[in-house]
Structures are given as structure tokens and as C-alpha cells.
Amino acid sequence: MFGGSNKGYKFEIFSVSHLCVIGLFILGTIFLYVFREYLRKRHMRRTEMGVALSLILAESVYHVWMISTGMWNVSHALPLELCSISLILTIILLFSQNRFVYEVLFFTGLLGASQALLTPLLYFDFPHVRFLHFFYTHMMIIWVPLYFTWVYGYRPTIFSCLKLLVTLNVLIPFIILVNKLTEGNYMFLSHKPETDSLLDFLGPYPWYIFSLEGLLISLSLILWLLFRERPAKKHVREEKEISQ
């Protein structure tokens, strides 16, 4: 389960192991929502710190594995993929509870990591360490902002969509430069992934990049509409804060 070859561990999309992970993710999401009031009353800081440390450990083990198998390369191992950036934001949010980090992570996590869960760029099946690392980190990238939404009461605003776009468009030129220097394909800004993905429906290179940005804007607005704070709930929350 630690080897560099996927012989005996070849991952197939929507295989039994993949469907089990999707089922586990759905159950975990339902748990967070159903027990949000219970979690809100608990002192969860130690758990949050533990999750953050477990993510650091998981990512460290992943890089050690790549180095030990000779797979680590600057062209693909730097934390410049959208989900890698989201993982860093997840850890920062767990430690800091920063609202700006939440606002960016809410969209990159729910939109980026969910697509990665459904159509993973993965070559190693269960119980390989890469399989466990991939799905654990990607599920946490989604669960953590949902946890802060349902338990802490954080909510995205229309300005959160703007912050997301500004953040990504500041990063994109830098990542394009890194791709040129390393012959990499971070954030798929050089070409589409080799496996099936949503990008297959967005046109040829480089037009799919602009299509993806337009889709990102549309989906971000939909997420904002679904999760924004309703005026009535906001009024109730303000009354509770005044009474306290």
C-alpha cells in the first residue's frame, strides 16, 4: 500500500471503493447538518485542532511517499493545484477561524473538491496510501467550510463571490508562469487532465479556461443563493447576541 506502482491497486471511477467513498461523504455531510445544534453546544476547539494536525500529517506523509518512490517532481508536487490551495486554506481556517479564509474556501472547496471526488485524477485504489490521502483531504476540504457554515453560523455574501474571483485571478498569472518554468499543469492551465472531467465539456484549450471562469461565477452565485443568510435568521441571531 506504499509502493510507487499501482499494480494491484489500479483505481477505476465509480468502482466499489469509489462508490463507498461517495456514500461515506454523503453520510458525513448529513451528520454535520443533522447534528449541527449538538455540535454547536460542544467545545470543539480540540477536535478542530486535531483535524488540522491530521491534515498536515496526511499531506506530509503524501510528500514523503512521493519522495521515497521517486515520484516527487516540481512539475506536479508543489501545492498550486486548486485543491492543494484549498487544503492549505482548510488548515488555516481550522486554526484561525478567519472569515475571509472561510469565504474563499467555501467556494473553492464545495466547487473544486466536489468535482474531484466525483471524477478523481487518481491511479491508486483502496487501501493504497494515495487513495486514503486523496479522499480524506478532499472530503475535509468540503466538510470544514460546511461545518463552519452550519455550526459556527458563517455565511457567504455576494462580496464573497467577488473575493473569490479576485483571489483566483491574482493567483492565475503566477501559476501560469510556474507552469512555464516547470513544464507543469497546475490548475489545468496548460492542458486538460488525462482522465475524464468537467473540462471535457468546456471547449478546447485555451478557451476552456475562460469557460471555466464563467462557470465558476455562475456556480458561485448559485451557492451564495443557497447558503446566504436569510434576513429573518439574521434578525433572530442579532437578538440573541443582544440578549447575551
LOBA-358034 format. One record per residue: residue in three letters; x, y, z of N, C-alpha, C, O in turn. Coordinates in pm, whole numbers, padded with zeros to 5 digits, always signed. Layout:
<recs>
AlaXYZXYZXYZXYZ/...
</recs>
This chain:
<recs>
Met+00080-00122+00000+00000+00000+00000+00084+00128+00000+00030+00238-00002/Phe+00216+00114+00003+00305+00230-00001+00392+00233-00126+00477+00322-00140/Gly+00373+00138-00216+00458+00129-00334+00430+00238-00436+00329+00308-00428/Gly+00522+00251-00532+00506+00351-00635+00434+00301-00758+00405+00378-00849/Ser+00406+00170-00762+00333+00112-00873+00189+00087-00833+00161+00051-00718/Asn+00097+00105-00929-00044+00082-00896-00088-00060-00935-00207-00087-00946/Lys+00008-00148-00956-00024-00288-00985-00096-00348-00865-00043-00352-00754/Gly-00216-00395-00889-00299-00446-00781-00378-00339-00709-00462-00369-00624/Tyr-00352-00212-00743-00422-00100-00679-00477-00003-00784-00494+00115-00754/Lys-00505-00050-00903-00548+00040-01010-00688+00094-00982-00783+00018-00967/Phe-00698+00226-00976-00826+00289-00944-00913+00300-01069-00864+00331-01177/Glu-01042+00274-01051-01141+00290-01158-01255+00375-01106-01307+00352-00997/Ile-01294+00473-01187-01400+00563-01146-01532+00487-01130-01565+00401-01211/Phe-01605+00519-01025-01733+00457-00989-01721+00307-00965-01816+00231-00984/Ser-01601+00264-00922-01583+00127-00876-01645+00115-00737-01697+00213-00683/Val-01641-00005-00680-01700-00026-00547-01635+00066-00444-01704+00129-00364/Ser-01501+00074-00447-01431+00158-00350-01468+00305-00367-01485+00377-00269/His-01481+00350-00493-01517+00490-00520-01659+00519-00471-01683+00622-00408/Leu-01752+00430-00500-01891+00450-00458-01903+00446-00306-01985+00518-00249/Cys-01822+00363-00240-01823+00360-00093-01778+00492-00035-01834+00541+00063/Val-01676+00551-00096-01626+00681-00050-01733+00788-00071-01755+00870+00018/Ile-01798+00787-00186-01905+00884-00212-02018+00868-00110-02071+00966-00059/Gly-02053+00740-00080-02155+00715+00021-02114+00765+00158-02195+00823+00231/Leu-01986+00744+00194-01933+00793+00322-01938+00944+00328-01970+01002+00432/Phe-01905+01008+00217-01909+01154+00212-02052+01206+00232-02073+01302+00306/Ile-02148+01142+00168-02288+01184+00181-02335+01166+00325-02401+01254+00381/Leu-02300+01053+00386-02340+01028+00525-02276+01129+00620-02340+01178+00712/Gly-02148+01160+00596-02079+01258+00680-02141+01396+00668-02152+01468+00767/Thr-02183+01433+00547-02246+01563+00525-02382+01570+00595-02416+01670+00657/Ile-02458+01461+00585-02588+01455+00654-02568+01464+00805-02644+01533+00874/Phe-02466+01396+00856-02435+01400+01000-02408+01543+01045-02461+01588+01146/Leu-02324+01615+00969-02292+01753+01005-02417+01839+01013-02431+01921+01104/Tyr-02507+01821+00918-02627+01905+00914-02726+01866+01025-02778+01953+01095/Val-02750+01736+01041-02850+01690+01139-02806+01723+01282-02888+01760+01366/Phe-02676+01708+01309-02626+01728+01446-02560+01864+01465-02479+01882+01556/Arg-02594+01960+01380-02531+02092+01388-02559+02160+01521-02470+02227+01575/Glu-02680+02145+01575-02713+02209+01703-02635+02143+01817-02588+02211+01908/Tyr-02622+02012+01811-02546+01941+01914-02399+01983+01910-02338+02009+02014/Leu-02342+01989+01789-02201+02029+01774-02180+02174+01819-02074+02209+01870/Arg-02282+02257+01798-02271+02399+01835-02258+02415+01987-02195+02510+02035/Lys-02318+02323+02062-02315+02332+02208-02191+02268+02269-02161+02285+02387/Arg-02118+02194+02186-01997+02128+02234-01875+02219+02218-01872+02307+02132/His-01775+02197+02304-01649+02270+02289-01562+02191+02190-01506+02088+02226/Met-01552+02241+02066-01494+02164+01957-01353+02208+01919-01298+02158+01821/Arg-01293+02300+01993-01163+02353+01951-01056+02244+01945-00973+02244+01854/Arg-01057+02153+02041-00958+02046+02039-00978+01957+01916-00881+01915+01853/Thr-01102+01930+01885-01132+01848+01766-01087+01921+01640-01029+01860+01550/Glu-01114+02050+01634-01071+02129+01518-00919+02129+01503-00867+02115+01392/Met-00848+02145+01614-00702+02140+01612-00653+02002+01567-00557+01990+01492/Gly-00723+01898+01617-00686+01762+01579-00703+01736+01431-00619+01672+01368/Val-00813+01785+01375-00837+01769+01231-00731+01844+01151-00679+01791+01053/Ala-00699+01967+01193-00596+02045+01124-00462+01973+01125-00394+01966+01023/Leu-00424+01919+01241-00297+01847+01252-00299+01718+01170-00198+01680+01112/Ser-00415+01652+01165-00426+01529+01085-00410+01559+00936-00355+01477+00862/Leu-00457+01674+00892-00442+01714+00752-00296+01746+00720-00245+01711+00614/Ile-00228+01812+00814-00085+01839+00796-00008+01707+00789+00081+01691+00705/Leu-00043+01613+00878+00023+01482+00879-00004+01407+00748+00088+01350+00689/Ala-00129+01407+00704-00164+01335+00581-00088+01391+00461-00038+01314+00378/Glu-00079+01523+00452-00009+01585+00340+00140+01559+00350+00206+01539+00248/Ser+00194+01557+00470+00337+01529+00490+00369+01385+00448+00468+01361+00380/Val+00284+01291+00489+00303+01151+00451+00298+01136+00300+00376+01061+00241/Tyr+00207+01207+00237+00194+01202+00091+00322+01247+00023+00368+01184-00072/His+00381+01357+00070+00504+01408+00008+00623+01317+00038+00710+01298-00047/Val+00627+01260+00158+00732+01165+00191+00721+01042+00100+00821+00991+00051/Trp+00599+00996+00079+00576+00882-00011+00624+00914-00153+00691+00832-00215/Met+00590+01033-00203+00635+01070-00338+00787+01074-00347+00846+01028-00444/Ile+00851+01131-00245+00997+01140-00244+01060+01001-00239+01155+00973-00311/Ser+01007+00913-00153+01064+00779-00134+01047+00691-00257+01125+00599-00279/Thr+00944+00719-00337+00921+00639-00458+00975+00706-00583+00959+00655-00694/Gly+01039+00821-00567+01095+00892-00681+00991+00961-00766+01018+00996-00881/Met+00872+00983-00712+00763+01043-00788+00752+01194-00767+00682+01263-00841/Trp+00823+01246-00665+00813+01390-00638+00886+01467-00748+01002+01438-00779/Asn+00817+01564-00806+00876+01647-00910+00814+01785-00903+00695+01799-00876/Val+00894+01886-00928+00848+02024-00916+00736+02053-01014+00661+02149-00995/Ser+00721+01973-01119+00618+01998-01221+00478+01962-01173+00379+02005-01234/His+00467+01884-01064+00333+01846-01019+00317+01838-00867+00205+01821-00818/Ala+00425+01851-00791+00417+01828-00647+00407+01955-00563+00388+01947-00441/Leu+00419+02072-00624+00403+02195-00548+00255+02216-00512+00168+02172-00587/Pro+00225+02280-00400+00085+02298-00359+00016+02412-00435-00027+02511-00376/Leu+00007+02396-00567-00050+02502-00650-00176+02458-00724-00234+02536-00800/Glu-00220+02334-00704-00349+02294-00756-00458+02361-00674-00436+02399-00559/Leu-00575+02375-00731-00684+02440-00660-00717+02366-00530-00741+02428-00427/Cys-00716+02232-00535-00748+02156-00415-00633+02163-00313-00657+02158-00193/Ser-00509+02176-00361-00396+02192-00269-00405+02327-00198-00379+02336-00078/Ile-00441+02430-00273-00460+02562-00213-00577+02558-00114-00571+02617-00006/Ser-00683+02487-00152-00799+02472-00063-00761+02398+00064-00812+02430+00172/Leu-00673+02299+00053-00629+02225+00171-00554+02317+00267-00574+02310+00389/Ile-00468+02401+00214-00396+02498+00298-00495+02592+00366-00482+02622+00485/Leu-00595+02639+00290-00697+02728+00346-00778+02656+00454-00817+02717+00554/Thr-00805+02526+00434-00878+02448+00533-00803+02443+00665-00862+02463+00771/Ile-00674+02417+00658-00591+02412+00779-00587+02549+00847-00599+02559+00970/Ile-00570+02655+00767-00566+02791+00823-00699+02825+00890-00701+02884+00998/Leu-00810+02788+00826-00942+02818+00882-00962+02746+01015-01014+02804+01110/Leu-00921+02619+01022-00936+02544+01147-00856+02606+01260-00900+02607+01375/Phe-00739+02658+01228-00656+02720+01331-00703+02861+01367-00703+02899+01484/Ser-00743+02939+01265-00766+03082+01286-00912+03123+01295-00944+03225+01354/Gln-01003+03042+01235-01145+03076+01225-01166+03207+01149-01265+03277+01171/Asn-01075+03239+01059-01078+03365+00984-01191+03364+00881-01204+03269+00803/Arg-01271+03469+00880-01387+03474+00791-01349+03492+00644-01415+03438+00556/Phe-01243+03568+00616-01201+03585+00477-01157+03450+00419-01191+03416+00305/Val-01081+03374+00497-01038+03241+00453-01159+03153+00429-01164+03079+00330/Tyr-01258+03161+00519-01381+03085+00502-01450+03121+00370-01494+03032+00297/Glu-01460+03250+00340-01533+03295+00222-01471+03240+00093-01543+03201+00002/Val-01339+03237+00086-01273+03183-00032-01284+03031-00035-01316+02972-00138/Leu-01258+02968+00079-01262+02822+00087-01401+02767+00062-01415+02660+00003/Phe-01503+02838+00104-01639+02791+00085-01664+02756-00062-01724+02653-00092/Phe-01619+02842-00152-01642+02820-00294-01541+02723-00355-01580+02632-00428/Thr-01413+02742-00326-01312+02653-00384-01330+02510-00334-01309+02414-00407/Gly-01371+02497-00206-01392+02365-00151-01514+02296-00209-01505+02185-00261/Leu-01628+02363-00201-01751+02300-00245-01754+02277-00396-01810+02178-00443/Leu-01694+02368-00471-01697+02354-00618-01581+02268-00669-01601+02180-00753/Gly-01460+02293-00620-01344+02222-00671-01332+02080-00617-01317+01986-00695/Ala-01337+02065-00486-01317+01933-00425-01433+01838-00456-01411+01718-00468/Ser-01554+01891-00470-01668+01803-00504-01650+01744-00643-01682+01627-00665/Gln-01600+01825-00736-01573+01774-00871-01462+01670-00868-01466+01572-00942/Ala-01362+01692-00781-01252+01597-00768-01300+01466-00706-01249+01359-00742/Leu-01396+01472-00615-01450+01350-00555-01526+01266-00658-01519+01143-00657/Leu-01598+01335-00746-01678+01262-00846-01594+01211-00961-01617+01100-01009/Thr-01497+01288-01006-01411+01248-01119-01265+01265-01078-01196+01353-01129/Pro-01217+01181-00986-01082+01199-00932-00971+01167-01032-00979+01071-01107/Leu-00868+01251-01030-00746+01225-01107-00657+01139-01017-00569+01189-00948/Leu-00683+01008-01019-00625+00916-00922-00593+00785-00991-00669+00738-01076/Tyr-00480+00724-00953-00436+00600-01016-00425+00484-00917-00399+00371-00957/Phe-00444+00511-00787-00425+00411-00683-00556+00385-00610-00621+00478-00563/Asp-00594+00257-00599-00719+00220-00535-00696+00187-00387-00582+00180-00341/Phe-00804+00167-00315-00801+00128-00174-00728-00005-00160-00748-00093-00243/Pro-00643-00025-00056-00615+00065+00056-00482+00139+00042-00415+00164+00142/His-00444+00173-00079-00316+00242-00101-00316+00377-00029-00420+00441-00016/Val-00198+00418+00017-00186+00542+00094-00233+00662+00012-00289+00757+00068/Arg-00209+00660-00118-00252+00772-00202-00405+00780-00210-00460+00890-00210/Phe-00472+00668-00216-00618+00664-00215-00672+00724-00086-00761+00809-00089/Leu-00616+00680+00027-00662+00730+00157-00635+00879+00171-00720+00953+00221/His-00516+00924+00128-00481+01065+00136-00575+01149+00050-00626+01251+00094/Phe-00597+01105-00073-00676+01182-00168-00818+01205-00116-00866+01319-00112/Phe-00884+01099-00076-01024+01114-00039-01041+01176+00100-01137+01249+00123/Tyr-00950+01148+00192-00960+01211+00324-00945+01362+00312-01026+01437+00367/Thr-00843+01407+00242-00820+01552+00232-00931+01620+00154-00975+01729+00192/His-00978+01558+00047-01083+01622-00033-01216+01628+00041-01290+01726+00027/Met-01248+01526+00118-01372+01531+00196-01363+01640+00303-01460+01711+00326/Met-01248+01653+00367-01231+01755+00469-01236+01896+00410-01284+01989+00474/Ile-01187+01911+00287-01192+02041+00221-01337+02087+00204-01365+02207+00201/Ile-01428+01993+00192-01571+02027+00179-01637+02033+00316-01714+02125+00344/Trp-01609+01935+00400-01676+01929+00531-01642+02047+00621-01729+02094+00695/Val-01520+02094+00618-01480+02203+00710-01558+02332+00683-01613+02388+00778/Pro-01567+02382+00557-01649+02503+00538-01797+02478+00567-01866+02569+00613/Leu-01848+02356+00540-01986+02326+00576-02003+02327+00728-02105+02374+00779/Tyr-01905+02276+00799-01906+02278+00946-01911+02421+00997-01988+02452+01088/Phe-01828+02509+00940-01827+02648+00984-01956+02720+00945-01996+02816+01010/Thr-02022+02672+00839-02150+02730+00798-02261+02689+00893-02336+02773+00942/Trp-02272+02560+00919-02384+02508+00996-02363+02515+01147-02460+02528+01222/Val-02241+02507+01193-02215+02507+01336-02179+02647+01387-02233+02692+01488/Tyr-02089+02716+01318-02046+02849+01361-02138+02961+01308-02136+03073+01359/Gly-02217+02928+01207-02307+03030+01153-02243+03123+01051-02301+03225+01016/Tyr-02122+03089+01004-02060+03169+00898-02146+03155+00771-02203+03049+00745/Arg-02153+03262+00695-02230+03259+00571-02157+03335+00461-02096+03439+00488/Pro-02162+03285+00337-02105+03362+00226-02195+03480+00193-02316+03474+00212/Thr-02136+03587+00145-02211+03703+00098-02185+03723-00050-02102+03653-00108/Ile-02255+03816-00112-02231+03844-00252-02088+03894-00273-02030+03874-00380/Phe-02035+03959-00172-01896+04006-00181-01797+03891-00170-01682+03903-00213/Ser-01841+03779-00113-01755+03661-00107-01724+03611-00247-01613+03566-00274/Cys-01823+03618-00336-01801+03578-00476-01694+03666-00540-01608+03618-00613/Leu-01701+03795-00510-01602+03889-00564-01463+03859-00508-01364+03862-00581/Lys-01456+03831-00378-01327+03798-00315-01267+03673-00378-01146+03666-00400/Leu-01352+03574-00407-01305+03451-00471-01244+03481-00607-01134+03434-00638/Leu-01314+03559-00689-01267+03589-00824-01137+03669-00821-01046+03643-00899/Val-01129+03766-00732-01007+03846-00721-00891+03758-00679-00782+03767-00735/Thr-00913+03673-00579-00807+03585-00529-00755+03493-00639-00634+03481-00658/Leu-00847+03429-00711-00806+03336-00816-00736+03406-00932-00639+03355-00987/Asn-00786+03524-00968-00726+03595-01081-00592+03658-01046-00512+03690-01135/Val-00567+03677-00917-00433+03718-00874-00337+03600-00882-00220+03616-00917/Leu-00388+03480-00849-00305+03360-00848-00275+03308-00989-00165+03257-01014/Ile-00371+03320-01081-00359+03256-01212-00234+03297-01289-00164+03209-01340/Pro-00201+03427-01302-00078+03463-01376+00047+03400-01315+00136+03356-01387/Phe+00054+03397-01182+00168+03336-01114+00176+03188-01146+00285+03135-01172/Ile+00062+03119-01143+00060+02974-01169+00093+02945-01315+00160+02846-01345/Ile+00048+03029-01406+00084+03012-01548+00235+03023-01565+00295+02947-01640/Leu+00296+03118-01495+00442+03134-01500+00512+03010-01445+00609+02961-01504/Val+00463+02958-01332+00522+02837-01274+00508+02720-01370+00601+02640-01385/Asn+00393+02709-01436+00373+02603-01536+00476+02611-01648+00530+02510-01692/Lys+00503+02733-01693+00601+02753-01800+00741+02712-01754+00816+02649-01829/Leu+00776+02749-01631+00910+02722-01579+00931+02574-01546+01043+02523-01557/Thr+00825+02507-01505+00838+02368-01460+00782+02266-01559+00793+02146-01538/Glu+00722+02317-01669+00652+02230-01764+00540+02153-01693+00513+02037-01723/Gly+00478+02221-01599+00370+02160-01523+00233+02195-01579+00220+02259-01683/Asn+00131+02150-01507-00007+02176-01549-00093+02208-01427-00205+02158-01414/Tyr-00039+02290-01338-00112+02327-01218-00243+02399-01254-00247+02486-01341/Met-00349+02358-01184-00485+02411-01205-00532+02389-01349-00625+02455-01395/Phe-00468+02294-01419-00504+02260-01557-00501+02381-01649-00584+02394-01740/Leu-00405+02470-01624-00393+02592-01704-00305+02571-01828-00292+02661-01910/Ser-00244+02452-01841-00164+02422-01959-00239+02331-02056-00229+02346-02177/His-00314+02237-02001-00396+02146-02084-00494+02075-01993-00484+02082-01871/Lys-00591+02005-02053-00691+01933-01976-00629+01810-01909-00526+01760-01954/Pro-00692+01761-01800-00642+01639-01737-00655+01519-01829-00738+01520-01921/Glu-00573+01416-01805-00575+01298-01890-00701+01214-01869-00745+01145-01960/Thr-00758+01220-01751-00879+01144-01721-01002+01228-01752-00992+01349-01771/Asp-01120+01164-01755-01245+01233-01782-01272+01337-01673-01250+01311-01554/Ser-01319+01455-01715-01350+01560-01618-01450+01657-01678-01486+01647-01796/Leu-01494+01750-01596-01589+01852-01640-01531+01937-01752-01607+01988-01835/Leu-01400+01951-01758-01336+02036-01859-01359+01985-02001-01347+02060-02097/Asp-01392+01856-02013-01417+01799-02146-01536+01865-02215-01549+01860-02337/Phe-01624+01926-02136-01745+01988-02191-01730+02139-02211-01826+02206-02251/Leu-01611+02192-02185-01594+02337-02185-01511+02390-02302-01467+02504-02300/Gly-01491+02307-02403-01422+02355-02522-01273+02323-02521-01221+02272-02422/Pro-01204+02355-02632-01061+02326-02644-00976+02428-02568-01026+02531-02523/Tyr-00846+02396-02555-00751+02489-02494-00728+02606-02591-00719+02581-02711/Pro-00717+02731-02546-00727+02776-02406-00866+02823-02367-00887+02877-02259/Trp-00962+02802-02458-01096+02859-02436-01166+02800-02316-01250+02866-02254/Tyr-01132+02675-02281-01198+02615-02166-01164+02689-02037-01239+02680-01939/Ile-01052+02761-02035-01014+02838-01915-01114+02951-01893-01157+02976-01780/Phe-01151+03020-02003-01250+03128-01992-01388+03071-01963-01465+03129-01886/Ser-01420+02956-02024-01548+02891-01996-01556+02850-01850-01661+02863-01786/Leu-01443+02801-01797-01439+02758-01657-01460+02876-01563-01526+02862-01461/Glu-01403+02990-01597-01420+03108-01512-01565+03155-01514-01620+03194-01411/Gly-01628+03150-01633-01769+03186-01642-01856+03089-01563-01951+03130-01496/Leu-01822+02960-01571-01896+02860-01494-01875+02880-01345-01968+02862-01266/Leu-01753+02917-01307-01723+02943-01166-01807+03057-01111-01858+03049-00999/Ile-01821+03163-01190-01903+03276-01148-02048+03232-01128-02111+03266-01028/Ser-02100+03157-01225-02240+03112-01218-02264+03022-01099-02361+03040-01025/Leu-02177+02923-01080-02194+02829-00969-02173+02895-00833-02238+02859-00736/Ser-02082+02993-00827-02060+03066-00703-02185+03143-00663-02223+03146-00546/Leu-02249+03204-00761-02372+03278-00732-02484+03185-00687-02564+03220-00600/Ile-02489+03065-00747-02589+02967-00705-02565+02923-00561-02658+02914-00481/Leu-02437+02895-00528-02404+02857-00391-02437+02969-00293-02488+02944-00183/Trp-02407+03091-00333-02440+03205-00246-02590+03212-00221-02633+03235-00108/Leu-02671+03193-00325-02816+03198-00310-02866+03086-00218-02960+03105-00142/Leu-02802+02970-00226-02845+02856-00144-02806+02871+00002-02880+02830+00091/Phe-02688+02930+00027-02633+02932+00163-02633+03070+00228-02592+03082+00344/Arg-02676+03173+00158-02671+03307+00216-02759+03313+00340-02853+03235+00356/Glu-02727+03407+00427-02805+03424+00549-02936+03493+00518-02939+03602+00459/Arg-03045+03429+00557-03178+03486+00534-03201+03601+00632-03156+03594+00746/Pro-03272+03707+00590-03296+03822+00679-03360+03785+00811-03323+03840+00915/Ala-03456+03691+00810-03525+03652+00933-03428+03587+01031-03430+03617+01150/Lys-03343+03495+00979-03247+03427+01065-03142+03526+01117-03098+03515+01231/Lys-03105+03621+01034-03008+03722+01077-03066+03805+01191-02996+03837+01287/His-03195+03840+01181-03260+03919+01286-03264+03841+01417-03238+03896+01524/Val-03296+03711+01409-03300+03626+01529-03162+03617+01592-03149+03626+01714/Arg-03058+03599+01509-02921+03588+01561-02879+03717+01630-02816+03712+01735/Glu-02912+03832+01572-02877+03960+01632-02947+03979+01765-02889+04035+01859/Glu-03073+03933+01775-03146+03945+01900-03080+03859+02010-03073+03899+02126/Lys-03033+03739+01970-02967+03650+02066-02836+03714+02115-02803+03706+02234/Glu-02764+03777+02024-02638+03839+02061-02660+03956+02157-02581+03978+02248/Ile-02768+04032+02134-02800+04147+02221-02841+04097+02360-02800+04153+02461/Ser-02922+03989+02363-02969+03936+02491-02857+03878+02576-02865+03875+02699/Gln-02749+03832+02505-02634+03776+02577-02544+03886+02632-02443+03857+02695/
</recs>
